[in-house]
Amino acid sequence: KLFKSIGKFENTIIDKLVLLDNPSKFSGKKLILKSDHFNNLHKKLNQKKNYPKKLVIVICFFYNKNKIKILKKTLDMINSYDFKIDLTLITNNISLNEKKILKKLAPPKIKKIDIHAIRQMPDNNLLPWYSITIMKQKFKNKSNSHFMFIEDDILVTSKNICYWVYFRKILKKFKLVPGFIRYENYKNDFYAVDYEKKIILNKSPKILTDDCSDSLINPKYPYSAMYLMDRELMKEYLSSNAIKFDFSFTNNFLKSKAPIKELLNISHAFLNFPKGFFNKLMIPFEKNRNIPDYCLIEHTDVKYANFKKLKNMGFGKIKVKDLIN
């Protein structure tokens, strides 16, 4: 009990030290962002200059006939994109008949889905890690400007991607990256899936605008079951230890909060992040602490907000509108 108490005290001290180094503490002398970045933002996100030139997408789908309908929703969303895509589906060792079923799911715009069935997989939890192999292959083609990994039950809209591209340009010089909040729509309320606790405004690193009307906050627990990168981030990631299982050993958060399957989705956020922040990922929020819809991604397999057992574990119980306190 004594050592556990000391450990908690140590984490509290570390968090306070991070906040002391956060640039927002010096916002009076060093303004970080102009409020103009947020003006007419929904209009800006529809502009083609914020489209990726070509987006490589890898969907992770451990074959389950009962989840085919959920996967179909994800593919239909991807089919709605107005920019070029290259789609790959990684799955476990499936039969030829199952492979045919997956190929038939390709909607009109997509036409073709490359299916990589992993024949000899030591453990099912390792399936997401095979996305790194695909990234290495696709990175060689310079026309591929962006790479996105998603699980089979996540809807990422075109606006989500344009938001990422837009804010990536703004945050790049600070070595920070736009993030997402994964939510479930349960009884017409949006519940944040991956947050056991609320994001405390005064205890979180942030970047302010000159008039403080809009801001970006750095959540301590930034998991969202996906990742999105441009070529610069891919290059950094592929040449780093973040693509290795033991990367979590050097980070207390990852060691305690990111099991092997989830680690793949989040290790990049803890790679070379700047002083004064918990990680690389930033979430926009408005003056009323509302989180805008363009950074919300939907988890369509509603279970966290629906099942009491998972709620009791702390997941899916906080409404998105109440997430920032």
Beta strands, then each sheet from edge to edge (+ up, - down):
strand 1: 54-60
strand 2: 84-91
strand 3: 114-117
strand 4: 146-151
strand 5: 154-155
strand 6: 177-178
strand 7: 181-186
strand 8: 189-192
strand 9: 206-208
strand 10: 214-217
strand 11: 226-230
strand 12: 281-286
strand 13: 296-299
strand 14: 318-319
sheet 1: 3+ 2+ 1+ 4+ 11-
sheet 2: 5+ 13- 7- 8+ 14-
sheet 3: 6+ 12+ 10- 9+
end
